[in-house]
Amino acid sequence: MIAALLVNLLRLLLLPVSALRWAFAAPRGGYVVLEIDGRVVDLQPPRVRLALWWRPRKRAPLSVERVRELGKHLMKDPRPAGLLLRMRSVHAGPAVLASLRDALLEIRAGGKDIVAYLPMGADNAMLLLASAARAVVVGPETLVSPLGFAVEGRYVRRALERAGVEPEVFAKGMYKNAGEVLVRDTMSPAQREQVGALLDARLGDLVAALAQGRRVDRETAARWIDEAPYGAEQAVARGIIDAVAYEDELEHMLATGLLPGTTAPRRAQVSASGSAGEGALASGRHGRARLVAAGRYLRARRALSLRPMLPRPIIGVVEVHGAIVSRARFRGASLASEERLVASLRAARQNPRIRGVILHIDSPGGSALASDRIHHEVTRLAEVKPVVACMSNVAASGGYYVAAAAHAIVAQPQTITGSIGVVSARFALGPLLERLGVSTDVVKRGARADLFSPSRKLDAGERAVMERELDAIYATFLRVVARGRRRPVEEIEPLAQGRVYSGAEAQARGLVDMLGGFERALHELRQMIGPKAAAIEPAIVRASRYIPPPPLLPAPVPTLLELVGLRGVAEEVTLAIHCQGERVLAYCAEATELD
């Protein structure tokens, strides 16, 4: 309270300066510039309070949350003509891309012009986002490449055989593919079926976006993809983009209203015929549009607001990001540690200020034990507070197991979800040791004392034990989903089998309640809390007690495998390191998407 009081007093003293700063933050008729170059995420990551000189602060990724905040201010501000998207590269999953595009479409629907400038050319992701703009411009001598989507699987059975390593994989569910790369040479029919369905959904989304954004029929948009790539001028001739320009030429186009495109909003009035319209207001002294960076615009706006003096109710956000593990053994990989998540969920349950919780999930699953314990804590939380699961790019296997305890599940149409199944794998190194001249001699007490020894394969009785254990875990998974979906197990079992679905398919099958992103989940949770919840803002919940971070150790094997195209194997090695001796509920995308 004292800190908030001091900050507010300082802001009141500086109010004239802040007001002047806000007045110049967005000149009338100008454009606010949003830079997109690199990783994009749903939620704004926490700020690093202290950056040491020997550890320079990394640039935070752009978040959809920040773009929505920017849009809310833009739509209330009559001065800017609109938003200029300057996109050099985009690294984001399909669900995050869909959420970002939704945010941009809301800005256009709010009466603001949007122009997309792609100086390095365009691929699938950039064209998907640019389809939300009125006009799309690329840099000269660039490629426009809406190539569609392809998947390549890397299968290492023969490589392991030559090395003398014998993998043993146990899986429940005909579509459970996590161990397939170890024991096959080609993609199984079941895997080909589910991957094909996911690619159909991705391609359909891109076709629909291009058709809507460029105002053509779906057949034309599909033909653009099949005949790609194009040079910049060729893409203009086809109607995929509107113009080719260097950056200074783009600024002149914005200022003079010469940018081609569809009919602009009233406030921008940049017509397709090239009339000046609002360009007279947008032009600077030298015939260039007045531009202001989005960061500067937001900082100027935030400086005018005062901090709340008294603690306010909040909506808690608990992030389940990365592979689920009981305890992270080292840093360097994106991991959802049970230890930290359980502490965060308990903190959310015990904090009276937190009126409800959004479980934000972007995880392919992981440890069955850790997933069950996290699910238990979500269940306890849901007994006293409303909980909504918001699925981002991936919420499969253990990620879906965790979500099942929520009162409602929200997913984007392109979210990868489902994969209700279980898998276990082990490696027998006996042949490799023999080749190396290493012999193994065993003294044991107990028929199965060396059950987990890597020096030998399992016998028939031991395999039966493993199968029985996986049957039990699979049955538990089915019961968890059935209870969460309020349906009998007999209805869930045909939907399980380890199969993954797009969010749209999952909703059609009743595994997801509604389609949308974080804003939709936030709206649903506010509805559950009550009529006075509209003003309650979200905040990320961290563990209530200090948990020391794991040691920073290199992970050379997974990194090397990723470099040679074995991403799926790298994911399995990472899980094996962190989940030693545990069964896993994991969807392993052993294929690499080619954009």
N, C-alpha and C positions, 0 to 999 in steps of 0.2 A: 504493500500500500504506500509506504514512504517513497519507494523508488518510483512508483507511478506518479505520485504527487510531484516529485522533483522534475520528472520528465515533462509533465504537463505544464508546469510553471515555465520551464525553459522554452517549450514550444509556444506558449502564449507570448513570452517576451519576443520571440523571433517571428511572431505571426505576420507582421508587415513584410518581412523579408521572404517568408514562405509564400505569402499571397502573390508577391511580385514574381517569385520563381515559378509559381503555378501559372501566372498569366503568360509567361514566355515559354512554358513547357510545350505548348502545342499551338503554334500560330494558326490563325484562322485560315481554313482551306488547305492546310498542310496535311502531311501524312505521318503517322506514328510508325516507326520501323521496328519490326520484330525479326530478330536474327535467329535463324534455325540452322545450327551447324554442329551436329553430333548427336549425343544421346538425348532422348525425350522420355520422360517418365510421367506417371499419373500425378504423384504428389510431390510437393516441394520438399527436398531433403533438408534435414536440420542444418542450421548454419554452424560453421566452425568458428567458435569464439576466439580461439588462439591459434595463429599460424606462426610457426617458428621459421626463422630464416633458412635453416637447413632442410626444412620440409615445407616447400612452397605450397600455398593453398591451391587446390585444384578447382578449375572452373566448374561450378555446379551445373548439372544438366537442366535444360528447359523443362518445365513441368506444365501439364495441362491446367493444373490449379492456377498457376500464374497467368496463363493466357485467359482463363475465365475472369480472373480479377481485372486484367487489362480490358477485356471486353465490356465489363460492367461499367467501368469509368468512361470508356469511349462512347458507349451508347447514351450516357447521360450528358456528355459534353458536346455542345453544338459546334465547337470551333474546328476540330479536325475533320477533314473530308473523309478520312478512312484510315486503313491499315495497309502498310506495304510489307509483304512477307519477303524477306531476303533469305533464300534457302540454298546453302552450299552442300549440305549432306544431312541425311536423316537416319538415325539408328534407333528404331523403336519396333516393338512387337505390333501385331495386327490390331489388338484391342486398344492399345495406346493411340495408334494412328487414327482409329475410328473415333475415339474420344476427342482427340485434337481437331479432327475435321468437324465434328459436331459443334465444338466451341466456335470455330471459325464461321460456320453456317449461322450460328446464333447472332454473331456480330453483323453479318450481312442482313439477316432478318430484322435486326434492330436499326437499319437505315444507314449503315456505314459501308462505304466502298472498300473492296479488298482487291489489291493487285499483287500478284505473285511474280517475283523475279528470281530466276534460277540461273545464276551466272556460269555454273559448271555443267549445265544440261540437266536432264531429268531421267529418273528411273521410276519403277513402280510406285514406291512410297512417296516420292516428291510429286508425281502427277496426281496421286490420290489426294494429297493435301491441296495441291494447286487447283483441283477441280472445285474447291469451295470459293475460289476467287472469281471476280468479274472478268479479269484479263490476266493472261499468262504470258510472260516474256522470258526468253532464255538468252544467254550470252552467245556471241558469234562463234562459229566453228565448233559448236558443241553437238552432242548426240542426244536425241530424245528417244528413250528406250523403254517403252512399256512392254516388256518381253513376256509378261505372265510369270508363272511360278513353276519351278521344277524341284524335284527331290532326288538326291543321290544317296544311296546307302553304301556304307563301307563294311564289308564282312571279313572277319579275320580268322575264320576257322582253320584254313590251310596254313596261315602264318603261325598260329598257335601250335598246330600239329608239327610243323617243321621245327619249331623251337622245343618241342617235347612237353608242351603244356596241354593238359586235357581238361577242358571246362565241363562242369556238370551244372545244368540249369534246371530249376524246378519252377513251373509257372502254373497259376490257376487262372483260367480264362483264355479262350482260343485267340483273343486279340492282344494278349499281354506280350508285348514285343521287346521288353527291356533286355532280355538275354539273347535275342535272336542274332545279333551281330557276332556272337561268340561261337555259335554252333551251326550256322548255315553259311552257304556261299551266295545265296540269292534271297531276295525278298519273298516272304511267305505270301500266299494268296490273301490271307486275312489282313496282313499288314498292308499289302497293295490296295486292298479294298478301302481300309479306313484312311490311308494317306490320300488316296484318290478323292474321297469325299471331302477331306479338308481342303485339298487344292481346288476342287470345284467351288467350294464356298469362297475361297480367297479370290479366285478368278471372277466369280460372279459379282463380288463386292467391287472389284476394280472396274469391271465393265459398267456396272450401274453408276458408279461415281463419275466415270468419263462421260457416259451418256447424259447424265443429269447436268454436270458442269459445263459441257460443251454444247449442250442442247442438240444432241443427235440421237438417232435410234440406237438400240442395243446392238443391232447387227453391224452398224457402222463402227461402233466402239470396239466390238470384238474383232472386226477386220483390221483396225488400227493395231491391235495387239499382235495378231497373227502375222502381219507384214512388217513389224518393227525389226530393227531400229531405223531411225531416220536422221538425216542431217537437219540442222536447225531450219534452214529455208524450206526444205521439203516438208517438215512438220507444220510450218505455217501454211503451205499450200494445201495440206490435207485438212487443216482446221483443228489440229491437235493443240496448237498454241496460237497466240495472236500476233506476236512480233519478235524480232531479234534486235537486240540493242546492247551497247556498252552501258555501264552504269550512269555515266554523265548524260548519255542520250536518253536513258529512261527518265531521269529527273526532268529533262526538257519536255519529254512527252507528257509527263504528269502535270507540268506547269502550264502547258499550252493546250491541253485537251486533245492532243493528236494521237493518243493511244487507242488503237482499235479495240473492239470488244462489243459485248452486248450492252444494252441500255443500262446506264449507271443509275444509282440511287439519286434522289433529288438533291441531296446535300452535296454530292460530288459533281453531278451533271457533266461528266466526261462522256460525250456522245460518241457513238460508233462512226458517225459521219465526219468527225474531226473538228466540230465546232468547239469554241473555247469554253463556253459554259462557266463553271466554277473555276476554270483554269486561271482567270484573271486574279482570283483571290489566292489560288495556290501558288502562283508564280512569285519568285523572289526577285531581287533587283536585277539579276543577270539572266532571267528567263529560266530559272530552275525551281523545282518544287521545294517548298520548305519542309524539311524532314527533321524529326526528333526521335532519338532512340527510345524504345519502350521502357528501358530501365530508368532513364531520366524522367520520363513522363510519370511512371509509377512512384518514384521517390518524391517527386514534387507533390503528388496527390497525398501520399501517406504523411508528409510533413504537416498537413493541415488537420489531421485527425488527432484526437486526444486518447490517451490510454484509459481504460475503465479503472475507476478508483477501487471498487470493491470486487471481490472474486465473483465471476459469473459462471453460470452453468455452461458446460461444454459437451460436445459430442466427441467421444474418444475414438481414435483410429489406431488399431493394432495392425502392424504390418507383418505379414507372413511372406517374406521374400526369399527366394532361393530354395535349395534342397533342404528338406527337413531332417535334422540330425538331433540326437540326444544331447550331444555337447560338441561344439566346434573344437577340433583338435589343433587347428592352426588357422590363421587368417590368410586371405588371398583368394578365397572363393566366396560366392554369394550363398550364404547359409542361413537357414531359419533354425536357430538353436532353441530346443525345447526349454532349456534353463532360462533363457531370457524371455521367451514368449509366455511361459507360465507365470513368471514374475510380473510381466506387463498386464496379463489378463487378470491376475489377482489384484493388482493396483487399480485397474479399471472397475473391478467389482466393489472394492472397498472405498473408493473415492466418491463422496456424496455429490461432488460437483459434476461428475460424469453421468449424464442422464441416459445415455445409450451408446452403443459401440458399433463401429463399422470395422469388420474384419477384412482388410484389404489383402487379397491373396494373389501372388504371382509366383507360383511354385509348382514344379513337376512331381512333388512328393519326396519320399525318402524313407526314413526309418519307420517301420510299422509301430514299434514301441513308442517312439517320440510322437508320432501322429495320434496315437490313441490317448496319450497323456494330455496333449494339447486339446484334443477333442473333449476330454473330460472337463478341462478348465473352461472351455467355451460353453459346455452344457451348464456348468455351475453358474457362469455369468448370465446365461440366458434365462435362468430361473428367477433372477431378480431385476434384470434390465433388458430392454429390447436390443437384439443383435441382428445386423444385416451383413451378409457376406457379399463383398464386392469382388468379383473375379476379374483380373486383368488379363494379361496375355495367355497365361497357363494356370490352370487350377485343376490338376489331374491327379489321380491316385491319392497319395497322402494329402495333397492340396484340397481335393474334393472331400476326403474323409474329415478334415478339419472343418470345412464349410458346412457339413451336413447338420451340425448342431444349431445353426443360425435359424432365426425365425423366418427369414426370407433370403433368397439367393438371387443376385443380380449379375448378369454377364453381358459382355458385348457379343454381337453375332459371330465375331471371329475368335472369341476366346476358345482355347483348347481345354476341354474339360472331360470328366468321366474317368475312363480307365480304371474302373472298379475291379481290381484284381490284385494279386500278390505274386511276387517272384523272389527266388533265392538262387544264388549262384556260388560255386566254389571252384577252385582250380587245383587239380592234382599235378604236382610237379615232379612225380617219380621219374618219368622218361627223361626230363631235362636234367635231373640230378645224375642219372645214370650216364648220360652223354658227357657230363662234366667230370665224371669219375668220382662222384660222391655216392657212397653207399649208406643205407639207412638200416639201423638195427633198433628194435623196439623191445622194451621191457615194460609190461603194463599189468595192472590189477584192475579188473573190470573189463567185460567183453568189448565195451565201446569207449574205453578211456581215451583212445586216439581218434575219436570220431571226427574231430575238426583238424586233424593233422593234414597238411597239404602234400604229404609225401605219397599218399595212396588214394585210389578211388573208393567210393562207397560200395559195400556189397548190397545184395538185394534186400536184406532185412533193414539195413540202415537207410536205404532209399525209401522203403515203405514208411519208416519213421518220419523222414523229411516230408513225404507226401501227406502224411496224416497231420503234421503240424501246419502245413500250408492250407489244408482243408479247413482247419479250425480258424485260422486267421481270415480266410476268405469268407467263411460263414459269419464271423464277427463283422466284417466289413459290410456284408449284405444287410445284417440287422441294423447296423448304425445308419446306413442310408435309408432303409425302410422306415425306421423310427423318425428320422429327420424329415423325410418326405411324407410321413403319415400315410404310408401305403403298406400293404402286405409284402413280405419277402418274395412271394411267388410272382409279384408284378415287377419287382426290381431285378430279379435274377436274369431274365432275358435281356435286360438293358445293360447288364454288367459284362461279364466275360472279358474284362480288361479292355473293352473298346473305348476309343476316344471319340468325342463328338465336337463339332463346332458349337458355339453358344446357342445359335439358332436351332440346331438339331436337338440340343439338350433341352431347350425350352419346349419344343414340340413333344418331347418324350416325358416331360414333367420333372426332369432333373434340375431345372432352373426355373425360377418363378417369373422373372421379367428380364427384358433386354435393355441395356443401357450401360452407362459408365458410372463414375463416382458420384456425379451430380444426381443421377437417378437413385442410387443407393442412399444418398443423403436425404433426398426428398422422401423416400419410403420410411426411413428411420424417423424423420421429423413427424410424419403422419402417425407413427406408432407411439411417439412420446406424447403428442397431444397438440392442441390448437395453439399453444403459446411457444412452440418450439421453432417457429420460423426464423427467429433471430439468433438461435443458438448456433455457434460456429464450431467447426471441427478442429481438433488438435491431436497431434500424434502422441500416443501414450508410451512412455518409456518405463523400464523396470524401476520399481520403487526402491530397490536396494542395489548397491554397487556390485556388479559382477565383473571381475577382472577380465579383460579381453584375452583370447588365446594368443599364444606366441606367434610372431610373424615368421613363418618358415616358408621357404620356397616350395613350389609344387612342380618340379621339373618334368615329371612323367606326364601328368595331364596336359601341361602346356605344350610339350613336344608332340603329343598325340593330336592336339588340336591343330598344330601347325601343319601336320601332314594329312589333314582332312579327316581324322578319326575322332570327330567331336563326340559322337555317341559313346565310343569306348572311353574317352577322357572323362565323360560324365559318370560312367560306371566305376572307373578307377577312383574318382573323387568320392563317390558314395561308399565304395569299399573301404577307403581310408577312414572315413568318419563314422561308418556304421559297422565296425568290425563285429562279426558274430551275430548281427541282427538281420531279420527279414525286412524286405523293403516293399513299400507301396509306391512304385515310381513309374512314371511315364518317361521313357528315355527316347528322345528324338534323335536317333542315331543318324538321321539324314540331315543334310545341310541344305537350306533353301538357297536357291540361286536366283537372284533378282536380275 
